[in-house]
């Protein structure tokens, strides 16, 4: 019996489509908008679905297909649909499964644009949305209505790194015949595979760790073959948020190093989180790798690592947070994550600005919260940059104190 490849081998080999004509080792880039038919009948057969084959890149492309098959294999799911952005993936997964009159349940804290899509756009089309604390089993159950069709969640949650019990949530969804969707961007299938706990659909912003080099925007939806076919033939075909072949090709290159990159991100982030937790200028650190974090109990069961994103609150006000960020030298002020470079941002004024202040506080996103994506630089350099910024902030604040004695 043939054994299944380990996940780090799958990241390199899964879904490989052999180049039979020239024998290229690297995945060929099919940078074309349309495909030539041998004759009119072949074109007719492909459009009718009687015969397989490519028609038009919005409907499918060999380079894109290899990307889809590889990520599906990594997630342990049957198939996948690539999209132009991470929000394209979130939108496709939701719109393919919701209609006017349906009800959606989401975790309170999610990425700002996911929140805006659900709270401000889907409601325009007669879809009800409830945001609940998904760490509270009874609150989830109480939110379920006869018309509830979908549950959507992130874990760890962006930006405050709350870890949710995937198995518990999936079990509730299955008991009530509700489709469950998990955004797995923060951990990737290297550290967490939601389908193993009963989740129906997994989405990613492939812009982040899957690509890993900060030069692509893309997304992907993973699920059953039937679900992915439904998404491709409806939402993606008609709305058109499909990925370019070049972006798919770049992500395929990035995926080959995903396992070793995630190992380094996790190892460095652990060191940085421990430094922050011990620093006098830090009030709170949110990182599942710390024993003080409520989600630490899931490492070794639901997740194999804590990832490379850390959130923390400094001692001071909103202005102090801005000063702290502005003084960074190695960190870049940017709102993405998962790149080789370490990134820092302020969620309340940046990624989660679509929330009102009341909504942010209700979701556990304070004005003093800072989020960092720990990159692949030497962790000592990352820690030194943070420490220097703390020291400069302390010195600046002392200089502003007037002595009247």
N, C-alpha and C positions, 0 to 999 in steps of 0.2 A: 504494500500500500504506500503510495506516494505521500510523503509528509508535506505539510504546509510550510512555506518559507517563513522564517522569522521576520518580524516587522521591519528590521533595519535592512534586510535583503529585499523585501517587498518595495521599500522606498526607492530602490534602484531598478528593479526588474518587473514589478507588477504591471500588467496591462500592456506590456511591450508589443508593439506591432512591427513585425520584421519588415525591413526594406528589402524585398526580394529582388528588386531590379539592380540595386547598386551595393547592397550589403552595408549600409551606413550603421556604425555603432551608435552614434548620437541620433536622437529622434529627428527625422526630417521635418522641416518647417514647411507646411503647405500654405504659403502666403497667397491664397487665392480667394476671390469672392464667389466664384462659380465653378462648376465642373462640367466637362464636355461629355455628352452622351454619344455612344457609337452610332445610334440611329434614333428615329422618332419613337419607335416602340420601346426602346430601353428607357427613354425619358418618361414615357407614359407609365411604364411598369414601376419606376421608382416613385413617381408622384402618387400612384395608387397604393403603394406599399406592397405590391406583388413580388417585387425583387429588391434586395438590399443594394445600397449604393449611395454615393453622395450627390447632392443636387446643388446646394447653395450653402455657404458657410454659416448663415444664420440658422440653418436647419441641421447642420452637422459638418464636421471637418476632421480628417484623420489625426491631425496633431492634437486638436481639442479632445478627440475621443480617447487618445492615450492618457491624457491628463485625467479625464473622468474615471477611466477604469483603474488608474493607479490609486487615486484617492478613495474610491469605493472599496478597493482591496484593503487599504490601510485602515479604513473605518469598519471593515468586516461586514459591509453591506453589499447588496446585489448590484447597484448601479448608481450613477451620479450624473448631474446636469451642471455644466459649467456656466457661470454668469459673468456679466461685465464688471460687477462690483460685489462687495459683501452685502450691501443693501439690496442688490439685485437678487441675491440668493434668499435673503429674508423675505423680500416681497414675493418672490416666486413661490416659496413654500407656503406662505399665508394665503395668497390670492388663489392658488390652485385648490385650496381646501376650505375656503370661506365664501359664502354668498350673503346677500342682503337678508337680514333677519337672523343670522347666525350669531353665536356668542363666542368670544375668545377670552381665555384667562392667561395672564402673563405675570411673571414675577415683577415686583414693584420696581426694582432697580435693573435696568437693562441699558445697553448702549443708547445714547441720546437720540440718534436718528431712528433706531428701532422703536423707541418710545414715541417719537413724533409720528411715525407711520401708523402705529396702532391708535394712539390717542387723538391725532388730528386728521388723519387721512381716511382710515378704514371706517371711522364713525360717520364720515360724510356720505358713505354709501350704505348706511343702514346696518352696519355690523356693530354689535355691542362689544365693549371691552371692559374687563375687570382686572385691576392690578392688585395682587395680593402678596402677602408674606408667605412665600413657598417653603419656608422653614417650619411653618405652622400647618400641620396636616389637617386640622379641623377647619382652618380658614380656607384651605383649598376646597375641601368637601362642601363647605357652606356656600362657596361661590358658584358651584356647578348648577346649571339650569337645564331644563329639557332641551334647549337649543344650543348648548355648549358643544362646539365641534373641535376646538383646538386648544392645547395648552402650549405655551411658549416660555422657554426659560434659558438663561445663561448660567453656567457654573464652571469656575468661579465667576461671580457677577462683576461686570464692568460698571463702576471702577473700584468698588470697595471690597472686592475679593471674598464676598460671602460664598460659602460652598453649600450647595443644595444636595439633598439626598435623592439622587437620580432614580434609584430603584423604588423608593417610596412614591415618588411622583408618577413614575411610569405605571406602577400598580394601580394607583387611583384612576389614571387615564384609561387603562384597559378595562377596569371594572365598569366604567361609564361609557365605553365605546367612543372615547375621545382620542383624536390624533395628537401625539406628543412630539414636540420639536425642541431640540437642544442646539444652541449656538456653542460650538466646541472650539471657537477661535483661540481662546487663551491657552488651552492645553494641547490641542492637536491630538490626533489618534495615537501619537507616540506615548502620551501620558494618560489618555482617557478615551475609552470607546463606549459611548452611551448606548449603542445597540446591544451590548452585552448585558445591559440592565433593563432592556425592554422598550427603549425609545424607538419611535417609528421613523423619524427624519432627523438628520444632522446637517447643520449648515455651518459654513465657514466664511469668514472674510479671508480669502486666499492671499490678499494683499499682505497679510501679516506673516506668521511663522511659516506657512506652507511655501511661500515664495522666499521670504527671509532676507531680501536684498534691497528693499525700498524702491524698486523701479517698476512696479506693476500695481494696478488696481484690478481686483478680480474676486469672484466668489464661487462657491460650489454648494450644491444640495445633494445629499446622499440619502438613499432609501431603497425600497423594493423596486424591482424592474418595472412593475406595473405603475407605481407612484411616479417614478422618474419619467416614464413614457407619457403619463398624463401631464406632468409639468412641462415637458418639452413641446407637446403637441397643442398646448393651450396657451399658458401664460408666456413662455419664452418665445414661441413662434409668433404670437400676435402682438405682444408688447415689445419684444425685440431686445431685451437686455442680455444679449449673448456675448461671450468672450471673443476677443480677437485671437486668431491662431498664434500670433507672435507672443502675446501674453501667456497663452497656454504653454508655449515652448519654453519661455523663461521660467515658469513655475516648475515645469518638469525638471529643469536643471537644478532648481533650488531644492526640490524634494529629495534629490539624491543625498544631500547632506543634512536633511531634517533630523534624523535620530541623534547625530553627534552634536548638532547645534543645540537641540533641546537639552541634552545632557549638560552642555556648558552653560546655557542660560540658567538652568536650575541650580547648578553648583555655585555660580557667581551670585545669583539672587539670594541664595541662603546666607552667604557671607555678608552681603549688603544689608539684608533684613536684620541679621543679628547685630550689626553695627548700629543701625538705626534704633533698634529696640533699647540699646544700652546708652543712647545719647541723651544728654540732659535737655536738649532743645526739641526733643520729639515727645509729643503727648501720647500718640498711639501709632502702632504699626499693624497693617493688615496684610498678612502673608501666610498662606496655609502651611508653609514649611516650619513656622514657629510653633512650639508646643503651646504657647499662649493663645493661639488662634483656634476658634471653635471648629474650623474645618480640618484641623490637623488629623483628627481621628479617621478621616477618609483616605489618607495616604496609606497605600499598601492594600487597599480594598477597591474603592471606586476609582482612585487615581494613583499612578505610580510616581508622581512627582508634583511639585507645587507650581511649576512654571517660572516664567521670567518677569512677571509683573508684580510690583509692590505698590501699595498705597500707604500713605502716612500723613499724620497731622502734626504740624510744628507748633511750638509754643509761640503764640503771637496772633496777629489779626490778618485780615485779607491782604493788607499792604505789605506785611512782613513776608507773606507767602510769595508775593510778586517780586520783592527784593531778592528773596532766596533763589528763586528760579532765574532771575536776570543775572545773578553772579556766577552761574555755572559756566565752566570752561570746556570740559570734556563732553558733558551732556548737551544735546541739541534740544531746543524748545520746539517740540513738534507733537502732533496729536495721534500718531500711529503707534505701533508696537511691533515687536518681533523682528526688527532689523538688526544688522550687525552693530550698528551704532546705538549707544544708550540714549534714550529719549526721556524728556520730562515735560509734564503739562499740568494745567490746573483745571480739573473737570468742571467745576461750577461755572467757569466763564468760557470754557472751550467745548469739550466733547458732550457735556450734559447741559449746555445752555438751553436746549429746547424745553427742559423742565422749568417750571416756576420755582421760586425759592421754597415755597411751601411743599411742592412736590419733591424737590431735592431732599429736603430735610426728612420728609416722610419715608424716602427711599434710603436714608442713611448716608447721604452725600453732603457733607458739611462744606461751608465756604473755605475752610482752611485745609481741605483735603488736597494732597498732591499725589499724582500718579507717575511712577517711573517704569520704563521698560528697560531692564538690565540687558545691555548688549554683550558683545563678544570681546570687548576690551579686557585687559588684565583687571581682575577684581580689585586689586590694590589701588589702581589708578581711579577706578570708579568711586571707591570709598574716599580716597584723598580729595576728589573733586567735591563730593558732598560735604566732607569735613571742612574744607576751605570755605565753602559757601556759608556753612553754619558760623564759622569764626568771623567772617566778614560781616555777617548779619549782626552778630553779637557786638562787634566793635562799633558798627554804625549806630546801633541803638544806644550804646554807652556814650558815644560822642554827642548824641542828641539830648542827653540828660543835662539840665542846667543846675548847677550847684549854687544855692542861695545862702549857704552858711558863711 
